Amino acid sequence: MTIIASLKLWARAIKRDVVALWLAARDPRVPWYAKVAAGAVAAYALSPIDLIPDFIPVFGYLDDLIIVPLGILLAVRLVPVELMAEFRAEAARRSVPSSRAGLAFIATIWIVVLAALVWFFWPARA
C-alpha cells in the first residue's frame, strides 16, 4: 500500500470516528464522562472554524494533525468497545454533520480573546 493510500484510509477512519463520537455523545448507554469527551471532540472536529486558523503557518494545521486525532483517540478509549463498534457501523452509513455548538464555542473563544487583547492594548486615558 502506498503512503498516499494509507493516508486516505487514515483520513476516512478519522472522519468516521468523529461521526461515531457525535453519535456516542447522544446515546444514553454511554457513561457521562465518555459523553463529555466524545461531545467535545466531535463538536470541535465538526466545527466549521478552527481554534487556530489554518492560514497561520505551522500552528494552523497543528490542531488538525495532532490535537484532533489525540482527542479522538482519548474519547474512543472511553466509550465501551461494543458500543463504539456499533457507532462506527452507523457512522459509515451517515454523512458528516456540522456542529453549531462547536462553531459557537470556537467563536466565543475568539471573541473573548479579541476582547482581552483590545482591553489590554487599549491606551489608558488618565
Secondary structure in CASP SS format (residue, H / E / C, confidence):
PFRMAT SS
TARGET T0000
AUTHOR 0000-0000-0000
METHOD secondary structure of the structure
MODEL  1
M C 1.00
T C 1.00
I H 1.00
I H 1.00
A H 1.00
S H 1.00
L H 1.00
K H 1.00
L H 1.00
W H 1.00
A H 1.00
R H 1.00
A H 1.00
I H 1.00
K H 1.00
R H 1.00
D H 1.00
V H 1.00
V H 1.00
A H 1.00
L H 1.00
W H 1.00
L H 1.00
A H 1.00
A C 1.00
R C 1.00
D C 1.00
P C 1.00
R C 1.00
V C 1.00
P C 1.00
W H 1.00
Y H 1.00
A H 1.00
K H 1.00
V H 1.00
A H 1.00
A H 1.00
G H 1.00
A H 1.00
V H 1.00
A H 1.00
A H 1.00
Y H 1.00
A H 1.00
L H 1.00
S C 1.00
P C 1.00
I C 1.00
D C 1.00
L C 1.00
I C 1.00
P C 1.00
D C 1.00
F C 1.00
I C 1.00
P C 1.00
V C 1.00
F H 1.00
G H 1.00
Y H 1.00
L H 1.00
D H 1.00
D H 1.00
L H 1.00
I H 1.00
I H 1.00
V H 1.00
P H 1.00
L H 1.00
G H 1.00
I H 1.00
L H 1.00
L H 1.00
A H 1.00
V H 1.00
R H 1.00
L H 1.00
V C 1.00
P C 1.00
V H 1.00
E H 1.00
L H 1.00
M H 1.00
A H 1.00
E H 1.00
F H 1.00
R H 1.00
A H 1.00
E H 1.00
A H 1.00
A H 1.00
R H 1.00
R C 1.00
S C 1.00
V C 1.00
P C 1.00
S C 1.00
S C 1.00
R H 1.00
A H 1.00
G H 1.00
L H 1.00
A H 1.00
F H 1.00
I H 1.00
A H 1.00
T H 1.00
I H 1.00
W H 1.00
I H 1.00
V H 1.00
V H 1.00
L H 1.00
A H 1.00
A H 1.00
L H 1.00
V H 1.00
W H 1.00
F H 1.00
F H 1.00
W C 1.00
P C 1.00
A C 1.00
R C 1.00
A C 1.00
END
